[in-house]
C-alpha cells in the first residue's frame, strides 16, 4: 500500500509540475535577457484555449499544437514590440496580457461554443497518449520498488519527458554556448554587448521567441494531457507559481526545476488530502486543502529563498548610445 501511494504521489507530482516547469523555463530565458515577464499566466491561458479550440474544430492533434505555438510566439512578439522596440513598461504589459487573456478566452469560448466559456471535450485522438507503458509493466515486476518506479516514471505523455529534457537543454544553452553567454550579458550589461557589435534588441527578441514556444507547450499540456477541455481561468495562478519558482530557483534552470517539483508535490499532496478525516478535528475543509500549495509558496518565498539577485539590467529598456 505504501509502495502504491509513493508511486502514485511521485507520478502525480511529475504530471502536475509540467506546465510549471515549462513556464518557469520560459521566464528564465526571458528575464536572463533583461525582459520582465509577468504575462506567463496569460500566455499559458490563451495558448491552452487555442489548442482546445483548434483541436475541437479540426479534430487534429498537430494542428492544435501548431495553434498553441502560433499564439504563444505571437504574444511574445507583441511583448517584444511594446517593451523592447518601443521601451514600454514591462510590468504593465505583462499584467495587460494576463488580464486580456482571462477575458478574451471567456468571450471567444461563449461566442464559438456557447458552453459558458468552456470548449467541448477533446476526443482521445486529439489528446496525448502515454509513453513507455510496456516498459512500466516490465519494471513493475521488480521486487520491492518496481511498482513504485513504474507508477512514478512510466506511462506519462511525451511532454513530461520533454519538460525534464528541456531543463538540461536550457542549462546547456545558457551556460555552454556563445548564444547563452550573450543572452545573459544582455540582461547584465547590455552596453557591453552592444559595444561588442551584437544586437541587444535581437537577443531579447530571440529570448522572447523561445519564451513563447515554452509558454505554448505549457498551455497545450493543460488541455492535451491533463484536462479534456478548456475551462475559464483553468491556469489557476500556475503562471505566477512558475514565476515564483523561477525566483525561488534564482533564475537558474535547475533551481527552477526543483522549485517547480516542490510546488507540484504540494499540489499533488493537496489532491490526495481531499476527504481525509483528522481524528478530533473532522474532515479537512476542501478550501483549505486547495489553498495549501499557494500558501506554502508564499511561506517558502518569504522565509527560505535567501538572497536572490536578479539580472542587473532586468526591466530596463536598452537605448543605444549614439
GUBAMAR-401315 format. One record per residue (C-alpha): x, y, z. Coordinates in steps of 0.25 Angstrom, whole numbers, padded with zeros to 4 digits, always signed. Layout:
BEGIN
rec x = X	y = Y	z = Z
...
***
This chain:
BEGIN
rec x = +0000	y = +0000	z = +0000
rec x = +0011	y = +0009	z = +0003
rec x = +0018	y = +0006	z = -0010
rec x = +0006	y = +0009	z = -0017
rec x = +0004	y = +0022	z = -0010
rec x = +0018	y = +0027	z = -0012
rec x = +0018	y = +0023	z = -0027
rec x = +0005	y = +0030	z = -0029
rec x = +0009	y = +0042	z = -0022
rec x = +0022	y = +0043	z = -0030
rec x = +0015	y = +0041	z = -0043
rec x = +0005	y = +0052	z = -0040
rec x = +0016	y = +0061	z = -0036
rec x = +0023	y = +0060	z = -0049
rec x = +0010	y = +0062	z = -0057
rec x = +0005	y = +0074	z = -0049
rec x = +0019	y = +0080	z = -0050
rec x = +0020	y = +0080	z = -0065
rec x = +0013	y = +0094	z = -0068
rec x = +0020	y = +0100	z = -0056
rec x = +0034	y = +0095	z = -0062
rec x = +0032	y = +0099	z = -0076
rec x = +0026	y = +0113	z = -0071
rec x = +0038	y = +0115	z = -0062
rec x = +0048	y = +0112	z = -0072
rec x = +0041	y = +0122	z = -0081
rec x = +0043	y = +0132	z = -0070
rec x = +0057	y = +0129	z = -0068
rec x = +0061	y = +0131	z = -0083
rec x = +0053	y = +0144	z = -0084
rec x = +0058	y = +0150	z = -0071
rec x = +0072	y = +0146	z = -0073
rec x = +0072	y = +0154	z = -0085
rec x = +0067	y = +0166	z = -0077
rec x = +0051	y = +0166	z = -0080
rec x = +0042	y = +0164	z = -0069
rec x = +0030	y = +0155	z = -0072
rec x = +0018	y = +0156	z = -0063
rec x = +0010	y = +0151	z = -0075
rec x = +0013	y = +0136	z = -0073
rec x = -0001	y = +0133	z = -0067
rec x = -0008	y = +0140	z = -0079
rec x = +0001	y = +0133	z = -0089
rec x = -0001	y = +0120	z = -0083
rec x = -0016	y = +0122	z = -0082
rec x = -0018	y = +0127	z = -0097
rec x = -0009	y = +0116	z = -0103
rec x = -0018	y = +0106	z = -0095
rec x = -0030	y = +0112	z = -0101
rec x = -0024	y = +0112	z = -0115
rec x = -0020	y = +0097	z = -0114
rec x = -0034	y = +0093	z = -0109
rec x = -0042	y = +0102	z = -0119
rec x = -0034	y = +0097	z = -0131
rec x = -0034	y = +0083	z = -0126
rec x = -0049	y = +0083	z = -0125
rec x = -0051	y = +0089	z = -0139
rec x = -0041	y = +0081	z = -0147
rec x = -0040	y = +0068	z = -0138
rec x = -0025	y = +0069	z = -0141
rec x = -0014	y = +0068	z = -0130
rec x = -0003	y = +0074	z = -0139
rec x = -0012	y = +0086	z = -0143
rec x = -0016	y = +0088	z = -0128
rec x = -0001	y = +0088	z = -0124
rec x = +0002	y = +0098	z = -0136
rec x = -0009	y = +0107	z = -0132
rec x = -0003	y = +0108	z = -0118
rec x = +0011	y = +0110	z = -0123
rec x = +0006	y = +0121	z = -0132
rec x = -0002	y = +0128	z = -0121
rec x = +0010	y = +0127	z = -0111
rec x = +0020	y = +0133	z = -0121
rec x = +0011	y = +0144	z = -0125
rec x = +0008	y = +0148	z = -0111
rec x = +0023	y = +0148	z = -0108
rec x = +0026	y = +0157	z = -0121
rec x = +0015	y = +0166	z = -0116
rec x = +0022	y = +0167	z = -0103
rec x = +0035	y = +0170	z = -0110
rec x = +0029	y = +0180	z = -0120
rec x = +0023	y = +0188	z = -0108
rec x = +0035	y = +0186	z = -0098
rec x = +0047	y = +0184	z = -0106
rec x = +0045	y = +0192	z = -0118
rec x = +0037	y = +0203	z = -0112
rec x = +0042	y = +0202	z = -0098
rec x = +0029	y = +0201	z = -0091
rec x = +0026	y = +0198	z = -0077
rec x = +0029	y = +0183	z = -0076
rec x = +0021	y = +0180	z = -0063
rec x = +0009	y = +0187	z = -0068
rec x = +0009	y = +0180	z = -0081
rec x = +0011	y = +0166	z = -0075
rec x = -0001	y = +0169	z = -0066
rec x = -0009	y = +0174	z = -0078
rec x = -0006	y = +0161	z = -0086
rec x = -0011	y = +0153	z = -0074
rec x = -0024	y = +0161	z = -0072
rec x = -0027	y = +0161	z = -0087
rec x = -0025	y = +0146	z = -0088
rec x = -0034	y = +0144	z = -0076
rec x = -0046	y = +0152	z = -0082
rec x = -0043	y = +0148	z = -0097
rec x = -0043	y = +0133	z = -0095
rec x = -0057	y = +0134	z = -0088
rec x = -0063	y = +0143	z = -0099
rec x = -0058	y = +0135	z = -0110
rec x = -0062	y = +0122	z = -0103
rec x = -0076	y = +0127	z = -0101
rec x = -0077	y = +0132	z = -0115
rec x = -0071	y = +0120	z = -0122
rec x = -0076	y = +0108	z = -0113
rec x = -0088	y = +0114	z = -0105
rec x = -0084	y = +0106	z = -0093
rec x = -0081	y = +0117	z = -0083
rec x = -0067	y = +0119	z = -0088
rec x = -0063	y = +0104	z = -0088
rec x = -0059	y = +0096	z = -0100
rec x = -0065	y = +0083	z = -0104
rec x = -0057	y = +0071	z = -0098
rec x = -0046	y = +0067	z = -0108
rec x = -0046	y = +0052	z = -0113
rec x = -0035	y = +0043	z = -0110
rec x = -0029	y = +0045	z = -0124
rec x = -0026	y = +0059	z = -0121
rec x = -0020	y = +0057	z = -0107
rec x = -0006	y = +0052	z = -0104
rec x = -0005	y = +0037	z = -0101
rec x = +0004	y = +0031	z = -0090
rec x = +0018	y = +0026	z = -0094
rec x = +0026	y = +0014	z = -0089
rec x = +0014	y = +0007	z = -0083
rec x = +0020	y = -0007	z = -0087
rec x = +0033	y = -0003	z = -0080
rec x = +0026	y = +0001	z = -0068
rec x = +0019	y = -0012	z = -0067
rec x = +0032	y = -0019	z = -0068
rec x = +0038	y = -0010	z = -0057
rec x = +0026	y = -0013	z = -0048
rec x = +0031	y = -0028	z = -0047
rec x = +0044	y = -0023	z = -0040
rec x = +0042	y = -0027	z = -0025
rec x = +0040	y = -0017	z = -0014
rec x = +0042	y = -0004	z = -0022
rec x = +0037	y = -0008	z = -0036
rec x = +0022	y = -0004	z = -0034
rec x = +0026	y = +0010	z = -0029
rec x = +0036	y = +0012	z = -0040
rec x = +0026	y = +0008	z = -0051
rec x = +0015	y = +0018	z = -0046
rec x = +0025	y = +0029	z = -0043
rec x = +0033	y = +0030	z = -0056
rec x = +0026	y = +0022	z = -0067
rec x = +0013	y = +0024	z = -0075
rec x = +0014	y = +0039	z = -0075
rec x = +0011	y = +0047	z = -0088
rec x = +0024	y = +0051	z = -0096
rec x = +0022	y = +0066	z = -0091
rec x = +0026	y = +0061	z = -0077
rec x = +0039	y = +0055	z = -0082
rec x = +0041	y = +0067	z = -0091
rec x = +0040	y = +0077	z = -0080
rec x = +0051	y = +0069	z = -0072
rec x = +0060	y = +0069	z = -0084
rec x = +0058	y = +0084	z = -0087
rec x = +0063	y = +0087	z = -0073
rec x = +0076	y = +0081	z = -0077
rec x = +0075	y = +0087	z = -0091
rec x = +0072	y = +0101	z = -0085
rec x = +0084	y = +0100	z = -0076
rec x = +0093	y = +0096	z = -0087
rec x = +0088	y = +0107	z = -0096
rec x = +0091	y = +0118	z = -0085
rec x = +0104	y = +0113	z = -0079
rec x = +0111	y = +0105	z = -0090
rec x = +0108	y = +0113	z = -0103
rec x = +0112	y = +0126	z = -0108
rec x = +0098	y = +0130	z = -0111
rec x = +0095	y = +0127	z = -0096
rec x = +0107	y = +0136	z = -0091
rec x = +0102	y = +0147	z = -0100
rec x = +0088	y = +0145	z = -0095
rec x = +0092	y = +0146	z = -0080
rec x = +0101	y = +0158	z = -0083
rec x = +0089	y = +0165	z = -0090
rec x = +0082	y = +0164	z = -0076
rec x = +0094	y = +0168	z = -0068
rec x = +0101	y = +0178	z = -0076
rec x = +0095	y = +0181	z = -0090
rec x = +0104	y = +0193	z = -0093
rec x = +0116	y = +0183	z = -0093
rec x = +0108	y = +0174	z = -0103
rec x = +0105	y = +0186	z = -0112
rec x = +0120	y = +0190	z = -0111
rec x = +0124	y = +0176	z = -0116
rec x = +0115	y = +0178	z = -0128
rec x = +0104	y = +0169	z = -0124
rec x = +0089	y = +0174	z = -0125
rec x = +0083	y = +0175	z = -0111
rec x = +0069	y = +0176	z = -0117
rec x = +0072	y = +0164	z = -0125
rec x = +0076	y = +0155	z = -0114
rec x = +0064	y = +0160	z = -0106
rec x = +0054	y = +0156	z = -0117
rec x = +0061	y = +0143	z = -0119
rec x = +0059	y = +0140	z = -0104
rec x = +0044	y = +0144	z = -0105
rec x = +0042	y = +0135	z = -0117
rec x = +0047	y = +0123	z = -0108
rec x = +0039	y = +0128	z = -0097
rec x = +0026	y = +0128	z = -0106
rec x = +0029	y = +0113	z = -0110
rec x = +0031	y = +0109	z = -0096
rec x = +0018	y = +0116	z = -0091
rec x = +0011	y = +0110	z = -0103
rec x = +0015	y = +0096	z = -0099
rec x = +0011	y = +0099	z = -0084
rec x = -0003	y = +0103	z = -0088
rec x = -0005	y = +0092	z = -0098
rec x = -0001	y = +0082	z = -0087
rec x = -0013	y = +0086	z = -0079
rec x = -0023	y = +0082	z = -0089
rec x = -0016	y = +0072	z = -0097
rec x = -0010	y = +0064	z = -0086
rec x = -0017	y = +0068	z = -0073
rec x = -0032	y = +0073	z = -0075
rec x = -0040	y = +0068	z = -0087
rec x = -0046	y = +0082	z = -0089
rec x = -0043	y = +0097	z = -0087
rec x = -0049	y = +0103	z = -0075
rec x = -0049	y = +0118	z = -0072
rec x = -0037	y = +0122	z = -0063
rec x = -0032	y = +0108	z = -0063
rec x = -0018	y = +0112	z = -0061
rec x = -0022	y = +0116	z = -0047
rec x = -0009	y = +0124	z = -0044
rec x = +0001	y = +0114	z = -0049
rec x = +0008	y = +0125	z = -0057
rec x = +0010	y = +0133	z = -0044
rec x = +0015	y = +0120	z = -0037
rec x = +0024	y = +0118	z = -0049
rec x = +0029	y = +0132	z = -0047
rec x = +0031	y = +0129	z = -0032
rec x = +0039	y = +0116	z = -0035
rec x = +0048	y = +0124	z = -0045
rec x = +0051	y = +0134	z = -0034
rec x = +0052	y = +0123	z = -0023
rec x = +0062	y = +0116	z = -0033
rec x = +0070	y = +0129	z = -0034
rec x = +0068	y = +0130	z = -0049
rec x = +0075	y = +0116	z = -0051
rec x = +0068	y = +0105	z = -0059
rec x = +0072	y = +0094	z = -0049
rec x = +0067	y = +0103	z = -0038
rec x = +0054	y = +0106	z = -0044
rec x = +0052	y = +0091	z = -0047
rec x = +0054	y = +0088	z = -0032
rec x = +0044	y = +0099	z = -0028
rec x = +0034	y = +0094	z = -0038
rec x = +0035	y = +0080	z = -0033
rec x = +0033	y = +0085	z = -0019
rec x = +0021	y = +0093	z = -0023
rec x = +0016	y = +0081	z = -0031
rec x = +0018	y = +0072	z = -0020
rec x = +0010	y = +0081	z = -0011
rec x = -0001	y = +0081	z = -0021
rec x = -0001	y = +0066	z = -0022
rec x = -0002	y = +0065	z = -0007
rec x = -0014	y = +0074	z = -0006
rec x = -0021	y = +0066	z = -0016
rec x = -0019	y = +0053	z = -0008
rec x = -0023	y = +0060	z = +0005
rec x = -0037	y = +0063	z = +0000
rec x = -0047	y = +0056	z = +0008
rec x = -0037	y = +0052	z = +0019
rec x = -0042	y = +0052	z = +0033
rec x = -0033	y = +0056	z = +0044
rec x = -0037	y = +0050	z = +0058
rec x = -0043	y = +0060	z = +0067
rec x = -0044	y = +0071	z = +0056
rec x = -0053	y = +0064	z = +0046
rec x = -0051	y = +0065	z = +0031
rec x = -0041	y = +0075	z = +0025
rec x = -0048	y = +0086	z = +0018
rec x = -0047	y = +0085	z = +0003
rec x = -0044	y = +0100	z = +0002
rec x = -0032	y = +0099	z = +0012
rec x = -0026	y = +0088	z = +0004
rec x = -0027	y = +0095	z = -0009
rec x = -0021	y = +0107	z = -0003
rec x = -0009	y = +0099	z = +0002
rec x = +0000	y = +0100	z = -0010
rec x = -0002	y = +0115	z = -0011
rec x = +0000	y = +0118	z = +0004
rec x = +0013	y = +0109	z = +0005
rec x = +0018	y = +0116	z = -0008
rec x = +0017	y = +0129	z = -0001
rec x = +0023	y = +0124	z = +0012
rec x = +0035	y = +0118	z = +0005
rec x = +0038	y = +0130	z = -0003
rec x = +0037	y = +0139	z = +0009
rec x = +0045	y = +0131	z = +0018
rec x = +0054	y = +0121	z = +0011
rec x = +0059	y = +0128	z = -0002
rec x = +0071	y = +0135	z = +0004
rec x = +0078	y = +0145	z = -0005
rec x = +0073	y = +0145	z = -0019
rec x = +0080	y = +0154	z = -0029
rec x = +0072	y = +0157	z = -0042
rec x = +0080	y = +0161	z = -0054
rec x = +0085	y = +0175	z = -0053
rec x = +0078	y = +0181	z = -0065
rec x = +0065	y = +0173	z = -0063
rec x = +0053	y = +0182	z = -0067
rec x = +0062	y = +0193	z = -0072
rec x = +0059	y = +0197	z = -0087
rec x = +0072	y = +0198	z = -0095
rec x = +0075	y = +0211	z = -0102
rec x = +0086	y = +0210	z = -0112
rec x = +0097	y = +0221	z = -0110
rec x = +0100	y = +0230	z = -0122
***
